[in-house]
Amino acid sequence: MINRIRTSFIATPYAIWVLICTILPLFYILGYAITTAEGDFTIQNLIAIADPVHLKSLWLSIQVALITTVVCLILAYPVALILHNLKITNKGFIVFLFILPMWMNFMLRILAWQNILSNNGILNNILSAIGLPTIHILYTKSAVILGMVYDFLPYMILPIYNSLSKINDDIIEAAADLGSSWINTFFKITLPLSRDGILSGVIMVFVPALSSFVVSNLLGGGKVLLIGNVIEQEFTLARNWNLGSGLSIILMLFVLASMSIMNKLDDSENGGMLI
Amino acid sequence: MIKIKKGTSFLYLGLIFLFLYAPILVLIVLSFNNSMSRTVWGGFTIQWYLNLPSNDTIMDALWTTLRITLSSSILATLLGTTAAIGIHRMKKRHVAIMLGATNIPLLNADIVTGISLMLLFTRFTSLGELSVVLAHIAFSVPYVIFNVLPKLQSMSDACYEAAMDLGATPAYAFYKVIWPEIFPGVLSGFLMALTMSLDDFTITYFTKGAGVNTLSTMLYTELRKGIQPELYALSTLLFLLAFIMLIATNFKGLNKKEAARV
């Protein structure tokens, strides 16, 4: 026991680190959010979210984030299931296949989507070559959603894949032996048992989608103004750090609210480990 | 398990990988494009690869990126591994607090993390390369902890205690008993920290000082001027490096498994 307590002290540098670089910055942002540039107390920066322009971009962000999350879930679940059924022993290989694209610069990859999606871009050339109607989605909400799905899909696939590989195959076989159809087995066993993975995936996609500003800048062409874009502009162009902080706090509240809804759905006792 | 036709499932998997790797293919093609334009194919060339070493803007950004990425991921791995070992030994209530705090950078929006760190740094020091390194450590430490902790949880404490009972010093027991068990976790944590740091834009953007540019932030500020084609060449090289690393580590893994079977 003495040994146990002594060894836990090895985490002291990290505990200090967490206080300074995780907790303290949050107080700073709160401090800026509830003061004016002169340092007086105000709630103006927080209620500024009610400004029609801000409200509109917050609502647009929520829409985009929800659609992105649902599309990611629909695309990712079959991928995770198929990968699981392949019974690849080297799990690290699967993980690497999905994070390998990150070695190509993120911004360049999003810019490459401009090439693919533009009016006389690669996709439309292919479509017209095989006689299909062309699509014109670059610099629209659809392009932004596509870019986000592209960017965040791995964060949905990996947790679901992990949760599937934790399911004991004997249960599935037992269900089959007892005459359950595969659809029944899927909805009664596989899906409920992979719920933890789905919930982690939803959080890992929804939060960055809600707050992203780069994808909307590059693929929305300045026409899709998300709450992340508004906050970025307050810090870089308008140089109103207090207002930017206030809107960030509002954004954080939305993130917290969506997570507490998720936690209500999640009754696991994993100690809250996401990955 | 659930039966999906083999053909259909491979087709679906193929389409998903096409979706994930299509932009990469486009960029690789552009790196050989003999035209300054992104949309016109001007014939095959390797001049961007040849010009790359003499492009000071890009090389400066590359070295800055490498310095930041390597130092932050190495420090994050050290900090995260010791943290995981310590947390593993803590009382349950403390574990919950520590893990909750560790989740914050993962769950918080990047833009909020970046801004809050910027507000902290501007108060105590000036923004520069060091502030970016500290910020990168802050968001990549959780990946290390969450890769190492499961390895510690799945091993039995008895081996370590047995080694101590038999007279090993704590350091020797750690090196001989714990380290081999957690090493795969430390390595994958390090690789994730490395990748996240290399790929980050948002947090770097807010915490960097004037004149400090990583590849991502340089690209963002020069976007209106157009992209220098040498960047495609550099990205292709970086991607190939990662790809070769992936293949190499997997072949090593396969060989080990085959050896074990024999």
Boltz contact constraints between the chains, C-beta under 6 A:
constraints:
  - contact:
      token1: [A, 4]
      token2: [B, 89]
      max_distance: 6.0
  - contact:
      token1: [A, 7]
      token2: [B, 89]
      max_distance: 6.0
  - contact:
      token1: [A, 8]
      token2: [B, 86]
      max_distance: 6.0
  - contact:
      token1: [A, 8]
      token2: [B, 89]
      max_distance: 6.0
  - contact:
      token1: [A, 8]
      token2: [B, 90]
      max_distance: 6.0
  - contact:
      token1: [A, 10]
      token2: [B, 82]
      max_distance: 6.0
  - contact:
      token1: [A, 10]
      token2: [B, 85]
      max_distance: 6.0
  - contact:
      token1: [A, 10]
      token2: [B, 86]
      max_distance: 6.0
  - contact:
      token1: [A, 11]
      token2: [B, 83]
      max_distance: 6.0
  - contact:
      token1: [A, 11]
      token2: [B, 86]
      max_distance: 6.0
  - contact:
      token1: [A, 11]
      token2: [B, 87]
      max_distance: 6.0
  - contact:
      token1: [A, 14]
      token2: [B, 79]
      max_distance: 6.0
  - contact:
      token1: [A, 14]
      token2: [B, 83]
      max_distance: 6.0
  - contact:
      token1: [A, 18]
      token2: [B, 101]
      max_distance: 6.0
  - contact:
      token1: [A, 21]
      token2: [B, 138]
      max_distance: 6.0
  - contact:
      token1: [A, 22]
      token2: [B, 101]
      max_distance: 6.0
  - contact:
      token1: [A, 22]
      token2: [B, 104]
      max_distance: 6.0
  - contact:
      token1: [A, 25]
      token2: [B, 116]
      max_distance: 6.0
  - contact:
      token1: [A, 25]
      token2: [B, 117]
      max_distance: 6.0
  - contact:
      token1: [A, 25]
      token2: [B, 120]
      max_distance: 6.0
  - contact:
      token1: [A, 26]
      token2: [B, 116]
      max_distance: 6.0
  - contact:
      token1: [A, 28]
      token2: [B, 116]
      max_distance: 6.0
  - contact:
      token1: [A, 28]
      token2: [B, 119]
      max_distance: 6.0
  - contact:
      token1: [A, 28]
      token2: [B, 120]
      max_distance: 6.0
  - contact:
      token1: [A, 29]
      token2: [B, 116]
      max_distance: 6.0
  - contact:
      token1: [A, 29]
      token2: [B, 119]
      max_distance: 6.0
  - contact:
      token1: [A, 78]
      token2: [B, 12]
      max_distance: 6.0
  - contact:
      token1: [A, 79]
      token2: [B, 16]
      max_distance: 6.0
  - contact:
      token1: [A, 82]
      token2: [B, 9]
      max_distance: 6.0
  - contact:
      token1: [A, 82]
      token2: [B, 13]
      max_distance: 6.0
  - contact:
      token1: [A, 85]
      token2: [B, 1]
      max_distance: 6.0
  - contact:
      token1: [A, 90]
      token2: [B, 253]
      max_distance: 6.0
  - contact:
      token1: [A, 93]
      token2: [B, 250]
      max_distance: 6.0
  - contact:
      token1: [A, 96]
      token2: [B, 246]
      max_distance: 6.0
  - contact:
      token1: [A, 99]
      token2: [B, 195]
      max_distance: 6.0
  - contact:
      token1: [A, 100]
      token2: [B, 242]
      max_distance: 6.0
  - contact:
      token1: [A, 101]
      token2: [B, 20]
      max_distance: 6.0
  - contact:
      token1: [A, 101]
      token2: [B, 24]
      max_distance: 6.0
  - contact:
      token1: [A, 102]
      token2: [B, 195]
      max_distance: 6.0
  - contact:
      token1: [A, 102]
      token2: [B, 199]
      max_distance: 6.0
  - contact:
      token1: [A, 103]
      token2: [B, 238]
      max_distance: 6.0
  - contact:
      token1: [A, 103]
      token2: [B, 239]
      max_distance: 6.0
  - contact:
      token1: [A, 103]
      token2: [B, 242]
      max_distance: 6.0
  - contact:
      token1: [A, 104]
      token2: [B, 24]
      max_distance: 6.0
  - contact:
      token1: [A, 104]
      token2: [B, 235]
      max_distance: 6.0
  - contact:
      token1: [A, 104]
      token2: [B, 239]
      max_distance: 6.0
  - contact:
      token1: [A, 105]
      token2: [B, 215]
      max_distance: 6.0
  - contact:
      token1: [A, 105]
      token2: [B, 235]
      max_distance: 6.0
  - contact:
      token1: [A, 106]
      token2: [B, 199]
      max_distance: 6.0
  - contact:
      token1: [A, 106]
      token2: [B, 201]
      max_distance: 6.0
  - contact:
      token1: [A, 107]
      token2: [B, 216]
      max_distance: 6.0
  - contact:
      token1: [A, 107]
      token2: [B, 219]
      max_distance: 6.0
  - contact:
      token1: [A, 108]
      token2: [B, 27]
      max_distance: 6.0
  - contact:
      token1: [A, 108]
      token2: [B, 235]
      max_distance: 6.0
  - contact:
      token1: [A, 109]
      token2: [B, 23]
      max_distance: 6.0
  - contact:
      token1: [A, 112]
      token2: [B, 23]
      max_distance: 6.0
  - contact:
      token1: [A, 112]
      token2: [B, 26]
      max_distance: 6.0
  - contact:
      token1: [A, 112]
      token2: [B, 27]
      max_distance: 6.0
  - contact:
      token1: [A, 113]
      token2: [B, 23]
      max_distance: 6.0
  - contact:
      token1: [A, 115]
      token2: [B, 26]
      max_distance: 6.0
  - contact:
      token1: [A, 115]
      token2: [B, 38]
      max_distance: 6.0
  - contact:
      token1: [A, 172]
      token2: [B, 1]
      max_distance: 6.0
  - contact:
      token1: [A, 182]
      token2: [B, 2]
      max_distance: 6.0
  - contact:
      token1: [A, 182]
      token2: [B, 3]
      max_distance: 6.0
  - contact:
      token1: [A, 186]
      token2: [B, 2]
      max_distance: 6.0
  - contact:
      token1: [A, 207]
      token2: [B, 109]
      max_distance: 6.0
  - contact:
      token1: [A, 211]
      token2: [B, 109]
      max_distance: 6.0
  - contact:
      token1: [A, 211]
      token2: [B, 111]
      max_distance: 6.0
  - contact:
      token1: [A, 214]
      token2: [B, 201]
      max_distance: 6.0
  - contact:
      token1: [A, 228]
      token2: [B, 111]
      max_distance: 6.0
  - contact:
      token1: [A, 231]
      token2: [B, 111]
      max_distance: 6.0
  - contact:
      token1: [A, 248]
      token2: [B, 112]
      max_distance: 6.0
  - contact:
      token1: [A, 248]
      token2: [B, 115]
      max_distance: 6.0
  - contact:
      token1: [A, 252]
      token2: [B, 112]
      max_distance: 6.0
  - contact:
      token1: [A, 271]
      token2: [B, 99]
      max_distance: 6.0
  - contact:
      token1: [A, 272]
      token2: [B, 99]
      max_distance: 6.0
  - contact:
      token1: [A, 272]
      token2: [B, 103]
      max_distance: 6.0
  - contact:
      token1: [A, 273]
      token2: [B, 146]
      max_distance: 6.0
  - contact:
      token1: [A, 274]
      token2: [B, 106]
      max_distance: 6.0
  - contact:
      token1: [A, 275]
      token2: [B, 146]
      max_distance: 6.0
